């Protein structure tokens, strides 16, 4: 949780910047935020894919692994 003093100072600085710079600051702040989903949220899906399907998925991945299609652009 951000300190109120820090929030206030950021807002003051932001209001003094032109719009394009405000967007850059926002992009930078977003880049600092964690990405993705925590594993515990995904754990509810554990076991939802059958063992046979997992083997098919693994086989498809391994079959296409490290192959380069020179026509793919």
N, CA, C, O and CB atoms as a CASP TS submission, in Angstrom:
PFRMAT TS
TARGET T0000
AUTHOR 0000-0000-0000
METHOD Language model
MODEL 1
PARENT N/A
ATOM      1  N   UNK     1       0.861  -1.172   0.000  1.00  0.00           N
ATOM      2  CA  UNK     1       0.000   0.000   0.000  1.00  0.00           C
ATOM      3  C   UNK     1       0.906   1.232   0.000  1.00  0.00           C
ATOM      4  O   UNK     1       1.838   1.331   0.798  1.00  0.00           O
ATOM      5  CB  UNK     1      -0.979  -0.001   1.237  1.00  0.00           C
ATOM      6  N   UNK     2       0.625   2.144  -0.883  1.00  0.00           N
ATOM      7  CA  UNK     2       1.452   3.348  -1.024  1.00  0.00           C
ATOM      8  C   UNK     2       1.184   4.319   0.117  1.00  0.00           C
ATOM      9  O   UNK     2       0.058   4.460   0.593  1.00  0.00           O
ATOM     10  CB  UNK     2       1.186   4.034  -2.375  1.00  0.00           C
ATOM     11  N   UNK     3       2.223   4.962   0.527  1.00  0.00           N
ATOM     12  CA  UNK     3       2.144   5.996   1.542  1.00  0.00           C
ATOM     13  C   UNK     3       1.390   7.192   0.953  1.00  0.00           C
ATOM     14  O   UNK     3       1.643   7.576  -0.189  1.00  0.00           O
ATOM     15  CB  UNK     3       3.569   6.409   2.037  1.00  0.00           C
ATOM     16  N   UNK     4       0.469   7.783   1.717  1.00  0.00           N
ATOM     17  CA  UNK     4      -0.321   8.919   1.225  1.00  0.00           C
ATOM     18  C   UNK     4       0.565  10.085   0.788  1.00  0.00           C
ATOM     19  O   UNK     4       0.249  10.775  -0.182  1.00  0.00           O
ATOM     20  CB  UNK     4      -1.292   9.389   2.306  1.00  0.00           C
ATOM     21  N   UNK     5       1.663  10.303   1.493  1.00  0.00           N
ATOM     22  CA  UNK     5       2.592  11.382   1.149  1.00  0.00           C
ATOM     23  C   UNK     5       3.185  11.147  -0.244  1.00  0.00           C
ATOM     24  O   UNK     5       3.310  12.078  -1.040  1.00  0.00           O
ATOM     25  CB  UNK     5       3.722  11.488   2.207  1.00  0.00           C
ATOM     26  N   UNK     6       3.542   9.909  -0.523  1.00  0.00           N
ATOM     27  CA  UNK     6       4.108   9.576  -1.832  1.00  0.00           C
ATOM     28  C   UNK     6       3.059   9.778  -2.916  1.00  0.00           C
ATOM     29  O   UNK     6       3.350  10.355  -3.964  1.00  0.00           O
ATOM     30  CB  UNK     6       4.632   8.120  -1.852  1.00  0.00           C
ATOM     31  N   UNK     7       1.841   9.304  -2.671  1.00  0.00           N
ATOM     32  CA  UNK     7       0.758   9.479  -3.649  1.00  0.00           C
ATOM     33  C   UNK     7       0.546  10.954  -3.968  1.00  0.00           C
ATOM     34  O   UNK     7       0.419  11.332  -5.132  1.00  0.00           O
ATOM     35  CB  UNK     7      -0.550   8.860  -3.125  1.00  0.00           C
ATOM     36  N   UNK     8       0.507  11.779  -2.937  1.00  0.00           N
ATOM     37  CA  UNK     8       0.293  13.218  -3.133  1.00  0.00           C
ATOM     38  C   UNK     8       1.407  13.831  -3.972  1.00  0.00           C
ATOM     39  O   UNK     8       1.146  14.618  -4.881  1.00  0.00           O
ATOM     40  CB  UNK     8       0.203  13.937  -1.778  1.00  0.00           C
ATOM     41  N   UNK     9       2.647  13.468  -3.667  1.00  0.00           N
ATOM     42  CA  UNK     9       3.779  14.010  -4.420  1.00  0.00           C
ATOM     43  C   UNK     9       3.755  13.558  -5.880  1.00  0.00           C
ATOM     44  O   UNK     9       4.064  14.336  -6.782  1.00  0.00           O
ATOM     45  CB  UNK     9       5.094  13.587  -3.768  1.00  0.00           C
ATOM     46  N   UNK    10       3.389  12.311  -6.102  1.00  0.00           N
ATOM     47  CA  UNK    10       3.295  11.827  -7.482  1.00  0.00           C
ATOM     48  C   UNK    10       2.220  12.596  -8.233  1.00  0.00           C
ATOM     49  O   UNK    10       2.435  13.001  -9.376  1.00  0.00           O
ATOM     50  CB  UNK    10       2.993  10.314  -7.515  1.00  0.00           C
ATOM     51  N   UNK    11       1.071  12.801  -7.611  1.00  0.00           N
ATOM     52  CA  UNK    11      -0.008  13.547  -8.264  1.00  0.00           C
ATOM     53  C   UNK    11       0.409  14.981  -8.582  1.00  0.00           C
ATOM     54  O   UNK    11       0.090  15.499  -9.652  1.00  0.00           O
ATOM     55  CB  UNK    11      -1.253  13.554  -7.380  1.00  0.00           C
ATOM     56  N   UNK    12       1.108  15.610  -7.671  1.00  0.00           N
ATOM     57  CA  UNK    12       1.581  16.983  -7.904  1.00  0.00           C
ATOM     58  C   UNK    12       2.522  17.009  -9.106  1.00  0.00           C
ATOM     59  O   UNK    12       2.392  17.855  -9.990  1.00  0.00           O
ATOM     60  CB  UNK    12       2.298  17.546  -6.641  1.00  0.00           C
ATOM     61  N   UNK    13       3.464  16.080  -9.128  1.00  0.00           N
ATOM     62  CA  UNK    13       4.413  16.021 -10.244  1.00  0.00           C
ATOM     63  C   UNK    13       3.702  15.723 -11.563  1.00  0.00           C
ATOM     64  O   UNK    13       4.029  16.306 -12.597  1.00  0.00           O
ATOM     65  CB  UNK    13       5.485  14.956  -9.975  1.00  0.00           C
ATOM     66  N   UNK    14       2.733  14.818 -11.521  1.00  0.00           N
ATOM     67  CA  UNK    14       2.005  14.439 -12.741  1.00  0.00           C
ATOM     68  C   UNK    14       1.237  15.613 -13.327  1.00  0.00           C
ATOM     69  O   UNK    14       1.190  15.775 -14.546  1.00  0.00           O
ATOM     70  CB  UNK    14       1.043  13.291 -12.449  1.00  0.00           C
ATOM     71  N   UNK    15       0.636  16.434 -12.473  1.00  0.00           N
ATOM     72  CA  UNK    15      -0.159  17.559 -12.981  1.00  0.00           C
ATOM     73  C   UNK    15       0.712  18.606 -13.663  1.00  0.00           C
ATOM     74  O   UNK    15       0.212  19.417 -14.443  1.00  0.00           O
ATOM     75  CB  UNK    15      -0.944  18.207 -11.844  1.00  0.00           C
ATOM     76  N   UNK    16       2.009  18.594 -13.377  1.00  0.00           N
ATOM     77  CA  UNK    16       2.919  19.561 -13.982  1.00  0.00           C
ATOM     78  C   UNK    16       3.514  19.061 -15.303  1.00  0.00           C
ATOM     79  O   UNK    16       4.209  19.803 -15.997  1.00  0.00           O
ATOM     80  CB  UNK    16       4.035  19.889 -13.012  1.00  0.00           C
ATOM     81  N   UNK    17       3.239  17.818 -15.637  1.00  0.00           N
ATOM     82  CA  UNK    17       3.783  17.238 -16.869  1.00  0.00           C
ATOM     83  C   UNK    17       2.790  17.366 -18.017  1.00  0.00           C
ATOM     84  O   UNK    17       1.578  17.368 -17.799  1.00  0.00           O
ATOM     85  CB  UNK    17       4.149  15.763 -16.654  1.00  0.00           C
ATOM     86  N   UNK    18       3.306  17.473 -19.241  1.00  0.00           N
ATOM     87  CA  UNK    18       2.403  17.435 -20.394  1.00  0.00           C
ATOM     88  C   UNK    18       1.798  16.029 -20.528  1.00  0.00           C
ATOM     89  O   UNK    18       2.317  15.058 -19.977  1.00  0.00           O
ATOM     90  CB  UNK    18       3.159  17.839 -21.703  1.00  0.00           C
ATOM     91  N   UNK    19       0.704  15.950 -21.265  1.00  0.00           N
ATOM     92  CA  UNK    19      -0.051  14.707 -21.396  1.00  0.00           C
ATOM     93  C   UNK    19       0.820  13.533 -21.849  1.00  0.00           C
ATOM     94  O   UNK    19       0.726  12.443 -21.285  1.00  0.00           O
ATOM     95  CB  UNK    19      -1.190  14.901 -22.374  1.00  0.00           C
ATOM     96  N   UNK    20       1.665  13.745 -22.860  1.00  0.00           N
ATOM     97  CA  UNK    20       2.479  12.643 -23.368  1.00  0.00           C
ATOM     98  C   UNK    20       3.451  12.123 -22.316  1.00  0.00           C
ATOM     99  O   UNK    20       3.739  10.927 -22.268  1.00  0.00           O
ATOM    100  CB  UNK    20       3.244  13.084 -24.603  1.00  0.00           C
ATOM    101  N   UNK    21       3.953  13.013 -21.480  1.00  0.00           N
ATOM    102  CA  UNK    21       4.849  12.585 -20.402  1.00  0.00           C
ATOM    103  C   UNK    21       4.072  11.857 -19.306  1.00  0.00           C
ATOM    104  O   UNK    21       4.585  10.918 -18.699  1.00  0.00           O
ATOM    105  CB  UNK    21       5.595  13.795 -19.809  1.00  0.00           C
ATOM    106  N   UNK    22       2.846  12.287 -19.055  1.00  0.00           N
ATOM    107  CA  UNK    22       2.005  11.573 -18.087  1.00  0.00           C
ATOM    108  C   UNK    22       1.789  10.131 -18.543  1.00  0.00           C
ATOM    109  O   UNK    22       1.809   9.205 -17.733  1.00  0.00           O
ATOM    110  CB  UNK    22       0.641  12.293 -17.908  1.00  0.00           C
ATOM    111  N   UNK    23       1.583   9.953 -19.849  1.00  0.00           N
ATOM    112  CA  UNK    23       1.413   8.599 -20.384  1.00  0.00           C
ATOM    113  C   UNK    23       2.679   7.773 -20.200  1.00  0.00           C
ATOM    114  O   UNK    23       2.610   6.579 -19.910  1.00  0.00           O
ATOM    115  CB  UNK    23       1.036   8.654 -21.868  1.00  0.00           C
ATOM    116  N   UNK    24       3.828   8.406 -20.368  1.00  0.00           N
ATOM    117  CA  UNK    24       5.099   7.690 -20.168  1.00  0.00           C
ATOM    118  C   UNK    24       5.262   7.260 -18.717  1.00  0.00           C
ATOM    119  O   UNK    24       5.719   6.152 -18.436  1.00  0.00           O
ATOM    120  CB  UNK    24       6.289   8.571 -20.588  1.00  0.00           C
ATOM    121  N   UNK    25       4.883   8.144 -17.797  1.00  0.00           N
ATOM    122  CA  UNK    25       4.955   7.799 -16.373  1.00  0.00           C
ATOM    123  C   UNK    25       4.013   6.636 -16.071  1.00  0.00           C
ATOM    124  O   UNK    25       4.375   5.707 -15.348  1.00  0.00           O
ATOM    125  CB  UNK    25       4.600   9.028 -15.488  1.00  0.00           C
ATOM    126  N   UNK    26       2.806   6.690 -16.626  1.00  0.00           N
ATOM    127  CA  UNK    26       1.841   5.610 -16.419  1.00  0.00           C
ATOM    128  C   UNK    26       2.376   4.293 -16.978  1.00  0.00           C
ATOM    129  O   UNK    26       2.267   3.254 -16.327  1.00  0.00           O
ATOM    130  CB  UNK    26       0.493   5.959 -17.078  1.00  0.00           C
ATOM    131  N   UNK    27       2.949   4.330 -18.175  1.00  0.00           N
ATOM    132  CA  UNK    27       3.536   3.122 -18.760  1.00  0.00           C
ATOM    133  C   UNK    27       4.652   2.574 -17.877  1.00  0.00           C
ATOM    134  O   UNK    27       4.761   1.365 -17.673  1.00  0.00           O
ATOM    135  CB  UNK    27       4.075   3.414 -20.167  1.00  0.00           C
ATOM    136  N   UNK    28       5.483   3.482 -17.353  1.00  0.00           N
ATOM    137  CA  UNK    28       6.570   3.050 -16.479  1.00  0.00           C
ATOM    138  C   UNK    28       6.022   2.405 -15.212  1.00  0.00           C
ATOM    139  O   UNK    28       6.494   1.344 -14.802  1.00  0.00           O
ATOM    140  CB  UNK    28       7.475   4.234 -16.120  1.00  0.00           C
ATOM    141  N   UNK    29       5.028   3.037 -14.589  1.00  0.00           N
ATOM    142  CA  UNK    29       4.431   2.483 -13.371  1.00  0.00           C
ATOM    143  C   UNK    29       3.828   1.106 -13.653  1.00  0.00           C
ATOM    144  O   UNK    29       3.962   0.188 -12.845  1.00  0.00           O
ATOM    145  CB  UNK    29       3.351   3.440 -12.811  1.00  0.00           C
ATOM    146  N   UNK    30       3.165   0.968 -14.797  1.00  0.00           N
ATOM    147  CA  UNK    30       2.586  -0.328 -15.163  1.00  0.00           C
ATOM    148  C   UNK    30       3.666  -1.378 -15.368  1.00  0.00           C
ATOM    149  O   UNK    30       3.452  -2.551 -15.061  1.00  0.00           O
ATOM    150  CB  UNK    30       1.742  -0.197 -16.429  1.00  0.00           C
ATOM    151  N   UNK    31       4.816  -0.978 -15.879  1.00  0.00           N
ATOM    152  CA  UNK    31       5.896  -1.936 -16.114  1.00  0.00           C
ATOM    153  C   UNK    31       6.471  -2.471 -14.804  1.00  0.00           C
ATOM    154  O   UNK    31       7.077  -3.542 -14.785  1.00  0.00           O
ATOM    155  CB  UNK    31       7.003  -1.287 -16.940  1.00  0.00           C
ATOM    156  N   UNK    32       6.285  -1.738 -13.720  1.00  0.00           N
ATOM    157  CA  UNK    32       6.791  -2.166 -12.418  1.00  0.00           C
ATOM    158  C   UNK    32       5.860  -3.146 -11.721  1.00  0.00           C
ATOM    159  O   UNK    32       6.268  -3.834 -10.785  1.00  0.00           O
ATOM    160  CB  UNK    32       7.012  -0.967 -11.535  1.00  0.00           C
ATOM    161  N   UNK    33       4.619  -3.213 -12.169  1.00  0.00           N
ATOM    162  CA  UNK    33       3.626  -4.084 -11.540  1.00  0.00           C
ATOM    163  C   UNK    33       3.881  -5.537 -11.919  1.00  0.00           C
ATOM    164  O   UNK    33       4.300  -5.830 -13.039  1.00  0.00           O
ATOM    165  CB  UNK    33       2.200  -3.668 -11.948  1.00  0.00           C
ATOM    166  N   UNK    34       3.626  -6.451 -10.974  1.00  0.00           N
ATOM    167  CA  UNK    34       3.793  -7.876 -11.285  1.00  0.00           C
ATOM    168  C   UNK    34       2.861  -8.300 -12.417  1.00  0.00           C
ATOM    169  O   UNK    34       1.735  -7.815 -12.523  1.00  0.00           O
ATOM    170  CB  UNK    34       3.530  -8.736 -10.035  1.00  0.00           C
ATOM    171  N   UNK    35       3.343  -9.206 -13.255  1.00  0.00           N
ATOM    172  CA  UNK    35       2.558  -9.697 -14.381  1.00  0.00           C
ATOM    173  C   UNK    35       2.068 -11.115 -14.092  1.00  0.00           C
ATOM    174  O   UNK    35       2.630 -11.824 -13.258  1.00  0.00           O
ATOM    175  CB  UNK    35       3.389  -9.662 -15.686  1.00  0.00           C
ATOM    176  N   UNK    36       1.025 -11.506 -14.788  1.00  0.00           N
ATOM    177  CA  UNK    36       0.551 -12.880 -14.713  1.00  0.00           C
ATOM    178  C   UNK    36      -0.417 -13.129 -13.578  1.00  0.00           C
ATOM    179  O   UNK    36      -0.941 -12.207 -12.953  1.00  0.00           O
ATOM    180  CB  UNK    36       1.704 -13.799 -14.579  1.00  0.00           C
ATOM    181  N   UNK    37      -0.634 -14.406 -13.336  1.00  0.00           N
ATOM    182  CA  UNK    37      -1.589 -14.852 -12.327  1.00  0.00           C
ATOM    183  C   UNK    37      -0.839 -15.703 -11.317  1.00  0.00           C
ATOM    184  O   UNK    37       0.007 -16.514 -11.694  1.00  0.00           O
ATOM    185  CB  UNK    37      -2.776 -15.650 -12.968  1.00  0.00           C
ATOM    186  N   UNK    38      -1.139 -15.526 -10.051  1.00  0.00           N
ATOM    187  CA  UNK    38      -0.496 -16.321  -9.015  1.00  0.00           C
ATOM    188  C   UNK    38      -0.896 -17.783  -9.169  1.00  0.00           C
ATOM    189  O   UNK    38      -2.028 -18.092  -9.542  1.00  0.00           O
ATOM    190  CB  UNK    38      -0.868 -15.797  -7.610  1.00  0.00           C
ATOM    191  N   UNK    39       0.027 -18.663  -8.883  1.00  0.00           N
ATOM    192  CA  UNK    39      -0.208 -20.094  -9.039  1.00  0.00           C
ATOM    193  C   UNK    39      -1.360 -20.629  -8.221  1.00  0.00           C
ATOM    194  O   UNK    39      -2.069 -21.529  -8.671  1.00  0.00           O
ATOM    195  CB  UNK    39       1.013 -20.835  -8.681  1.00  0.00           C
ATOM    196  N   UNK    40      -1.567 -20.091  -7.018  1.00  0.00           N
ATOM    197  CA  UNK    40      -2.649 -20.606  -6.177  1.00  0.00           C
ATOM    198  C   UNK    40      -4.015 -20.358  -6.803  1.00  0.00           C
ATOM    199  O   UNK    40      -4.958 -21.105  -6.541  1.00  0.00           O
ATOM    200  CB  UNK    40      -2.591 -19.968  -4.795  1.00  0.00           C
ATOM    201  N   UNK    41      -4.133 -19.319  -7.629  1.00  0.00           N
ATOM    202  CA  UNK    41      -5.396 -19.053  -8.316  1.00  0.00           C
ATOM    203  C   UNK    41      -5.638 -20.118  -9.383  1.00  0.00           C
ATOM    204  O   UNK    41      -6.774 -20.528  -9.620  1.00  0.00           O
ATOM    205  CB  UNK    41      -5.391 -17.638  -8.952  1.00  0.00           C
ATOM    206  N   UNK    42      -4.556 -20.562 -10.022  1.00  0.00           N
ATOM    207  CA  UNK    42      -4.673 -21.564 -11.080  1.00  0.00           C
ATOM    208  C   UNK    42      -4.839 -22.979 -10.542  1.00  0.00           C
ATOM    209  O   UNK    42      -5.231 -23.877 -11.288  1.00  0.00           O
ATOM    210  CB  UNK    42      -3.463 -21.508 -11.972  1.00  0.00           C
ATOM    211  N   UNK    43      -4.550 -23.194  -9.266  1.00  0.00           N
ATOM    212  CA  UNK    43      -4.591 -24.549  -8.707  1.00  0.00           C
ATOM    213  C   UNK    43      -5.977 -25.177  -8.783  1.00  0.00           C
ATOM    214  O   UNK    43      -6.096 -26.402  -8.747  1.00  0.00           O
ATOM    215  CB  UNK    43      -4.129 -24.525  -7.270  1.00  0.00           C
ATOM    216  N   UNK    44      -7.020 -24.369  -8.886  1.00  0.00           N
ATOM    217  CA  UNK    44      -8.368 -24.937  -8.980  1.00  0.00           C
ATOM    218  C   UNK    44      -8.560 -25.708 -10.287  1.00  0.00           C
ATOM    219  O   UNK    44      -9.490 -26.505 -10.404  1.00  0.00           O
ATOM    220  CB  UNK    44      -9.420 -23.827  -8.868  1.00  0.00           C
ATOM    221  N   UNK    45      -7.681 -25.474 -11.275  1.00  0.00           N
ATOM    222  CA  UNK    45      -7.772 -26.178 -12.550  1.00  0.00           C
ATOM    223  C   UNK    45      -6.963 -27.478 -12.559  1.00  0.00           C
ATOM    224  O   UNK    45      -6.987 -28.224 -13.538  1.00  0.00           O
ATOM    225  CB  UNK    45      -7.298 -25.273 -13.669  1.00  0.00           C
ATOM    226  N   UNK    46      -6.252 -27.742 -11.468  1.00  0.00           N
ATOM    227  CA  UNK    46      -5.431 -28.941 -11.386  1.00  0.00           C
ATOM    228  C   UNK    46      -6.308 -30.173 -11.620  1.00  0.00           C
ATOM    229  O   UNK    46      -7.358 -30.327 -10.997  1.00  0.00           O
ATOM    230  CB  UNK    46      -4.712 -29.027 -10.009  1.00  0.00           C
ATOM    231  N   UNK    47      -5.868 -31.034 -12.514  1.00  0.00           N
ATOM    232  CA  UNK    47      -6.595 -32.266 -12.793  1.00  0.00           C
ATOM    233  C   UNK    47      -7.718 -32.116 -13.803  1.00  0.00           C
ATOM    234  O   UNK    47      -8.418 -33.086 -14.094  1.00  0.00           O
ATOM    235  CB  UNK    47      -7.150 -32.803 -11.537  1.00  0.00           C
ATOM    236  N   UNK    48      -7.901 -30.927 -14.337  1.00  0.00           N
ATOM    237  CA  UNK    48      -9.018 -30.719 -15.265  1.00  0.00           C
ATOM    238  C   UNK    48      -8.707 -31.204 -16.682  1.00  0.00           C
ATOM    239  O   UNK    48      -9.615 -31.332 -17.503  1.00  0.00           O
ATOM    240  CB  UNK    48      -9.387 -29.248 -15.305  1.00  0.00           C
ATOM    241  N   UNK    49      -7.437 -31.473 -16.975  1.00  0.00           N
ATOM    242  CA  UNK    49      -7.052 -32.020 -18.280  1.00  0.00           C
ATOM    243  C   UNK    49      -6.680 -33.482 -18.071  1.00  0.00           C
ATOM    244  O   UNK    49      -5.873 -33.809 -17.201  1.00  0.00           O
ATOM    245  CB  UNK    49      -5.855 -31.210 -18.923  1.00  0.00           C
ATOM    246  N   UNK    50      -7.269 -34.347 -18.865  1.00  0.00           N
ATOM    247  CA  UNK    50      -7.023 -35.782 -18.697  1.00  0.00           C
ATOM    248  C   UNK    50      -5.564 -36.121 -18.999  1.00  0.00           C
ATOM    249  O   UNK    50      -4.874 -35.394 -19.713  1.00  0.00           O
ATOM    250  CB  UNK    50      -7.958 -36.600 -19.610  1.00  0.00           C
ATOM    251  N   UNK    51      -5.120 -37.231 -18.441  1.00  0.00           N
ATOM    252  CA  UNK    51      -3.751 -37.692 -18.643  1.00  0.00           C
ATOM    253  C   UNK    51      -3.473 -37.940 -20.125  1.00  0.00           C
ATOM    254  O   UNK    51      -2.401 -37.602 -20.628  1.00  0.00           O
ATOM    255  CB  UNK    51      -3.492 -38.969 -17.833  1.00  0.00           C
ATOM    256  N   UNK    52      -4.446 -38.532 -20.819  1.00  0.00           N
ATOM    257  CA  UNK    52      -4.276 -38.786 -22.258  1.00  0.00           C
ATOM    258  C   UNK    52      -4.109 -37.479 -23.033  1.00  0.00           C
ATOM    259  O   UNK    52      -3.256 -37.379 -23.914  1.00  0.00           O
ATOM    260  CB  UNK    52      -5.481 -39.574 -22.811  1.00  0.00           C
ATOM    261  N   UNK    53      -4.926 -36.482 -22.700  1.00  0.00           N
ATOM    262  CA  UNK    53      -4.815 -35.186 -23.377  1.00  0.00           C
ATOM    263  C   UNK    53      -3.474 -34.522 -23.091  1.00  0.00           C
ATOM    264  O   UNK    53      -2.886 -33.896 -23.973  1.00  0.00           O
ATOM    265  CB  UNK    53      -5.955 -34.261 -22.946  1.00  0.00           C
ATOM    266  N   UNK    54      -2.991 -34.658 -21.858  1.00  0.00           N
ATOM    267  CA  UNK    54      -1.688 -34.086 -21.516  1.00  0.00           C
ATOM    268  C   UNK    54      -0.576 -34.732 -22.335  1.00  0.00           C
ATOM    269  O   UNK    54       0.359 -34.056 -22.765  1.00  0.00           O
ATOM    270  CB  UNK    54      -1.406 -34.255 -20.020  1.00  0.00           C
ATOM    271  N   UNK    55      -0.681 -36.038 -22.548  1.00  0.00           N
ATOM    272  CA  UNK    55       0.322 -36.730 -23.359  1.00  0.00           C
ATOM    273  C   UNK    55       0.276 -36.241 -24.803  1.00  0.00           C
ATOM    274  O   UNK    55       1.319 -36.065 -25.434  1.00  0.00           O
ATOM    275  CB  UNK    55       0.102 -38.253 -23.307  1.00  0.00           C
ATOM    276  N   UNK    56      -0.941 -36.020 -25.333  1.00  0.00           N
ATOM    277  CA  UNK    56      -1.074 -35.492 -26.692  1.00  0.00           C
ATOM    278  C   UNK    56      -0.476 -34.092 -26.805  1.00  0.00           C
ATOM    279  O   UNK    56       0.194 -33.772 -27.787  1.00  0.00           O
ATOM    280  CB  UNK    56      -2.547 -35.466 -27.109  1.00  0.00           C
ATOM    281  N   UNK    57      -0.722 -33.267 -25.799  1.00  0.00           N
ATOM    282  CA  UNK    57      -0.181 -31.902 -25.786  1.00  0.00           C
ATOM    283  C   UNK    57       1.342 -31.947 -25.750  1.00  0.00           C
ATOM    284  O   UNK    57       2.015 -31.248 -26.506  1.00  0.00           O
ATOM    285  CB  UNK    57      -0.726 -31.104 -24.572  1.00  0.00           C
ATOM    286  N   UNK    58       1.875 -32.787 -24.853  1.00  0.00           N
ATOM    287  CA  UNK    58       3.328 -32.906 -24.739  1.00  0.00           C
ATOM    288  C   UNK    58       3.938 -33.385 -26.054  1.00  0.00           C
ATOM    289  O   UNK    58       4.969 -32.873 -26.489  1.00  0.00           O
ATOM    290  CB  UNK    58       3.701 -33.867 -23.600  1.00  0.00           C
ATOM    291  N   UNK    59       3.304 -34.360 -26.678  1.00  0.00           N
ATOM    292  CA  UNK    59       3.797 -34.893 -27.949  1.00  0.00           C
ATOM    293  C   UNK    59       3.803 -33.818 -29.036  1.00  0.00           C
ATOM    294  O   UNK    59       4.766 -33.709 -29.795  1.00  0.00           O
ATOM    295  CB  UNK    59       2.940 -36.085 -28.395  1.00  0.00           C
ATOM    296  N   UNK    60       2.739 -33.031 -29.110  1.00  0.00           N
ATOM    297  CA  UNK    60       2.656 -31.961 -30.113  1.00  0.00           C
ATOM    298  C   UNK    60       3.735 -30.908 -29.885  1.00  0.00           C
ATOM    299  O   UNK    60       4.321 -30.392 -30.836  1.00  0.00           O
ATOM    300  CB  UNK    60       1.268 -31.302 -30.083  1.00  0.00           C
ATOM    301  N   UNK    61       3.991 -30.596 -28.623  1.00  0.00           N
ATOM    302  CA  UNK    61       5.031 -29.606 -28.300  1.00  0.00           C
ATOM    303  C   UNK    61       6.400 -30.139 -28.708  1.00  0.00           C
ATOM    304  O   UNK    61       7.183 -29.439 -29.349  1.00  0.00           O
ATOM    305  CB  UNK    61       5.016 -29.261 -26.784  1.00  0.00           C
ATOM    306  N   UNK    62       6.679 -31.382 -28.332  1.00  0.00           N
ATOM    307  CA  UNK    62       7.987 -31.958 -28.632  1.00  0.00           C
ATOM    308  C   UNK    62       8.195 -32.122 -30.139  1.00  0.00           C
ATOM    309  O   UNK    62       9.308 -31.955 -30.638  1.00  0.00           O
ATOM    310  CB  UNK    62       8.141 -33.310 -27.931  1.00  0.00           C
ATOM    311  N   UNK    63       7.127 -32.446 -30.856  1.00  0.00           N
ATOM    312  CA  UNK    63       7.226 -32.627 -32.302  1.00  0.00           C
ATOM    313  C   UNK    63       7.586 -31.317 -33.003  1.00  0.00           C
ATOM    314  O   UNK    63       8.351 -31.312 -33.967  1.00  0.00           O
ATOM    315  CB  UNK    63       5.909 -33.174 -32.859  1.00  0.00           C
ATOM    316  N   UNK    64       7.037 -30.220 -32.517  1.00  0.00           N
ATOM    317  CA  UNK    64       7.292 -28.927 -33.146  1.00  0.00           C
ATOM    318  C   UNK    64       8.464 -28.173 -32.558  1.00  0.00           C
ATOM    319  O   UNK    64       8.818 -27.093 -33.033  1.00  0.00           O
ATOM    320  CB  UNK    64       6.085 -28.084 -33.050  1.00  0.00           C
ATOM    321  N   UNK    65       9.065 -28.738 -31.526  1.00  0.00           N
ATOM    322  CA  UNK    65      10.132 -28.047 -30.808  1.00  0.00           C
ATOM    323  C   UNK    65      11.391 -27.925 -31.665  1.00  0.00           C
ATOM    324  O   UNK    65      11.830 -28.892 -32.287  1.00  0.00           O
ATOM    325  CB  UNK    65      10.454 -28.780 -29.504  1.00  0.00           C
ATOM    326  N   UNK    66      11.954 -26.735 -31.687  1.00  0.00           N
ATOM    327  CA  UNK    66      13.208 -26.427 -32.370  1.00  0.00           C
ATOM    328  C   UNK    66      13.138 -26.585 -33.889  1.00  0.00           C
ATOM    329  O   UNK    66      14.173 -26.708 -34.544  1.00  0.00           O
ATOM    330  CB  UNK    66      14.293 -27.302 -31.834  1.00  0.00           C
ATOM    331  N   UNK    67      11.936 -26.583 -34.452  1.00  0.00           N
ATOM    332  CA  UNK    67      11.793 -26.609 -35.901  1.00  0.00           C
ATOM    333  C   UNK    67      11.535 -25.195 -36.376  1.00  0.00           C
ATOM    334  O   UNK    67      10.769 -24.450 -35.764  1.00  0.00           O
ATOM    335  CB  UNK    67      10.650 -27.568 -36.345  1.00  0.00           C
ATOM    336  N   UNK    68      12.178 -24.833 -37.469  1.00  0.00           N
ATOM    337  CA  UNK    68      12.018 -23.495 -38.023  1.00  0.00           C
ATOM    338  C   UNK    68      11.343 -23.608 -39.379  1.00  0.00           C
ATOM    339  O   UNK    68      11.805 -24.343 -40.252  1.00  0.00           O
ATOM    340  CB  UNK    68      13.387 -22.765 -38.140  1.00  0.00           C
ATOM    341  N   UNK    69      10.253 -22.882 -39.552  1.00  0.00           N
ATOM    342  CA  UNK    69       9.572 -22.817 -40.843  1.00  0.00           C
ATOM    343  C   UNK    69      10.046 -21.545 -41.532  1.00  0.00           C
ATOM    344  O   UNK    69       9.654 -20.441 -41.152  1.00  0.00           O
ATOM    345  CB  UNK    69       7.997 -22.839 -40.680  1.00  0.00           C
ATOM    346  N   UNK    70      10.889 -21.703 -42.543  1.00  0.00           N
ATOM    347  CA  UNK    70      11.473 -20.550 -43.228  1.00  0.00           C
ATOM    348  C   UNK    70      10.427 -19.729 -43.980  1.00  0.00           C
ATOM    349  O   UNK    70      10.687 -18.578 -44.330  1.00  0.00           O
ATOM    350  CB  UNK    70      12.548 -21.013 -44.191  1.00  0.00           C
ATOM    351  N   UNK    71       9.248 -20.304 -44.235  1.00  0.00           N
ATOM    352  CA  UNK    71       8.176 -19.591 -44.932  1.00  0.00           C
ATOM    353  C   UNK    71       7.257 -18.841 -43.977  1.00  0.00           C
ATOM    354  O   UNK    71       6.397 -18.076 -44.412  1.00  0.00           O
ATOM    355  CB  UNK    71       7.362 -20.561 -45.759  1.00  0.00           C
ATOM    356  N   UNK    72       7.434 -19.056 -42.683  1.00  0.00           N
ATOM    357  CA  UNK    72       6.600 -18.387 -41.679  1.00  0.00           C
ATOM    358  C   UNK    72       7.147 -16.991 -41.428  1.00  0.00           C
ATOM    359  O   UNK    72       8.292 -16.836 -41.002  1.00  0.00           O
ATOM    360  CB  UNK    72       6.548 -19.203 -40.352  1.00  0.00           C
ATOM    361  N   UNK    73       6.345 -15.991 -41.687  1.00  0.00           N
ATOM    362  CA  UNK    73       6.816 -14.609 -41.501  1.00  0.00           C
ATOM    363  C   UNK    73       5.983 -13.903 -40.512  1.00  0.00           C
ATOM    364  O   UNK    73       6.225 -12.731 -40.224  1.00  0.00           O
ATOM    365  CB  UNK    73       6.814 -13.844 -42.797  1.00  0.00           C
TER
END
